[in-house]
Amino acid sequence: MTDREPDSCLLCSAQALEEVVTLRPTPPANALAVTAEEARTAATYPLRLVRCGACGLVQLADRVSRDLLFRDYKYATGAAPGLVRHFRALATSLVAKHALPPGSAVVEVGSNDGTLLRAFADEGMRVLGVDPAVELARQATESGVPTLPEHFDERVAERVLAEFGSADIVLANNVLAHVGDLNSTLRGVRRLLTPTSHGVFEAAHLLPMAAEGMYEFIYHEHVSYFSLHTLRAAVSRHGMDIVDVEEVPTQGGSIRCWVRLADALTPADIGPRVADLLRREDEAGLTDGSLLRQFADRVSRVNTMLGDVVGGLHAKGKRICGYGASARAVTLMSQAGIGGAVDWIADDNPRKIGLYVPGSGIQIRPSSKLTSDAADYCVLFAWNFGSDIAARTAGFTDGGGMFIVPFPELTVR
């Protein structure tokens, strides 16, 4: 079930899509199942990454229905302590950076369980979330973060304007990659901005992903994969521009962009970091697509190395578990063919415990089991939170256990 079978670009509608890499079909990566059999027999969908030759946007060629992916979404930001700290620091810094007085209006697109908005509320801001995951939206509302259970678009933006008003800050953290109608979402953001307000968008950055072969971020929820060039082109289509950009370490390397209404800007409003990163993307070959021509080879190399290490240890009778029952884990296991070697996966999200990973049928257990359910090795699927996980699970390594870390370079430690 797909929204459509596109033969044109999600952003500019050009019919000039060039293949980047074709991965093995997988089930929706967050479609956790209640039984192992249900997980193993889950429907799979194609997973093909393409690049638009006209505007440069990297995107999936095949798109699964957004309702299927997000209405019963189980990923919860609050279950990742590293992200909680990251978002609390973001809220504090944005309030200070923009000198927001108490009562300022903050709207978040894709607000998940309200973790980020709760940090803004604690700073005295008036907050509203929009998220299609019905249960997460309900829980967020009950915990004091009012949340509309909707896919954000220009229609929903009109409702927000009528009921909440325009926004001083519009947040979109790791959400633009997920939306099925990128143009409608950006038109909605524009409706909420005033000449003095800001959009703050965070997205996984295509540059480190392409350079390091970090294909694990490719799954059906992620429809678009942004460089600064393509994100700037996307917002420019709707009367906005990027005035500043910050590179942040989340998701293996992300960009945080400040967006304003273009007709309220002068050239002096565009910060120097924008031109600097645009230049580096050009020099790396990201803008003309040349860097992506080796991406399939990098994916193959990572698959071979990870498969050889995990498969070799399994063949020797070593007990192997995993940490982080994330969408990225589904992609890694399915592409490297290591699902049969992993006995179980630990996770910090209580909504996932006892469920089974789609495709492999591996059971998810509490993170406390890492020390009580003996394993020799643990594949650190949540490698981007590696230092935080290592600090909280010192008993595993103290007892002789070792982590297999897939990225940015495969290591066993």
Secondary structure, 3 states (H helix, E strand, C coil): CECCCCCCCCCCCCCCEEEEEEEEEECCCCCCECCHHHHHCCCCEEEEEEEECCCCCEEECCCECHHHHHCCCCCCHHHCHHHHHHHHHHHHHHHHHCCCCCCCEEEEECCCCCHHHHHHHHCCCEEEEECCCHHHHHHHHHCCCCEECCCCCHHHHHHHHHHCCCCCEEEEECCHHHCCCHHHHHHHHHHHCCCCCEEEEEEEEHHHHHHHCCHHHCCCCCCEEECHHHHHHHHHCCCEEEEEEEEECHHHCEEEEEEEEHHHCCHHHCCHHHHHHHHHHHHHCCCCCHHHHHHHHHHHHHHHHHHHHHHHHHHCCCCEEEECCCHHHHHHHHHHCCHHHCCEEEECCCCCCCCECCCCCCEEEECCHHHHCCCCEEEECCHHHHHHHHHHCHHHHHCCCEEEECCCCCEEC
